[in-house]
């Protein structure tokens, strides 16, 4: 089962639109590109953008550790879209995964 089939296109677009809107209001030292990546079982969201360099990735990780950028985004997302029954996983240096509750990376 894909994320699109599990949520339906309307709910999937609500999620994507919410993420894009949130990211447009977040001030960071820098932003690059590819902020949302659709995968079959999840959406990967990167506030800095997946196109950042290794040095920029390291700098964002430190900034996030100091300011909780991804943790704040997760809290806001779950508060804003409770009816979508989502869960989020912060991982790696620059992103978070958003998926239906009970799913994990094996669905990706």
N, C-alpha and C positions, 0 to 999 in steps of 0.2 A: 504494500500500500504506500502510495506517495503522500507527501505532505499536502499537495494540492487536492488529492482525492479525500484525504482525511478531514481537511478543513473546509474544502469547497473554495471556489475562486473568490467569492465575495469576502469571506473571512480572511483568506490569504492576502487579498489586496488591502484590507483594513490593517493587517499586521505590517505589511510593507510600507503603506502610507504613514502609519504611526511612526515607524522607525525612521523614515526619511525626514518627517517633520521634527522629531526629537533631535536627530543629528544636526539639522539645520540651525537649531537653537543652542547647541553646545559649543562653547569656546574652548579651543585647544591651542597649544603652541603652534601646531600645524595640522593640516589635513591633506591627504593625497587623493586617491581614487579607489573605486570599487569598494563601496561601503557596505553593500548587501550582496551576498552570494547565495543564490538558490541552490540547494542540494535536494536530492529526492526525498530525504526524510527530515530535513531541517532547513532553517535559514541561518546563515552565518553572518553576523553583523560586526563590523569593525569601525569604531568611531574615528580612528585615524585614517582608515582606508588600507586595503590589502596591497596597494601599490607602493607602500612606503619602503624605503631602503632599510638594510639591516641596522644602520646607525639610528635612523628615525624610529624603528621598531623598539630598539633598546631604550631610547629616550622616552617613548610613549609608555613603555612598561614602568619606568621609574615614576613618570608623571601620574599614571593610573594608581600605582601603589600609594602615592602621596595624597591623591585627590579622590579616589574611588569612582572614577568616571564610569566604568562598566557596572559596578555594583549599584550605583544610582540609577543607571539606565534600566537595569533589571527590575529594580523596585518600582520604578515609574511605569514600565511596560506591564508588569503584572497587575498593578493598580488600575491602569487605564483600560485594559482589555481582559477583565476577569472571565467574561463569558466565553472566551476562546479556549480556556482550560489548557494553558500553556505552561511549560517549565523552561527555565534557562540554565545554561551551564557556562560559567566563565572558565575559559581555558586558554592556554598558550599565553602569548605576550600581548596580543592586540585585539582579540575578538571575543564574542560570546555566541553560543548556539541557542537557537530558539526552536522548540519542538513541542508537539502535543504531550501533555502529561502522561508519563509512563513510558515514553519512547526514550531511546538512547542512540548512540552513534551507529548501532547495528542496523538501524532503519535507514541510515544515510547511504 
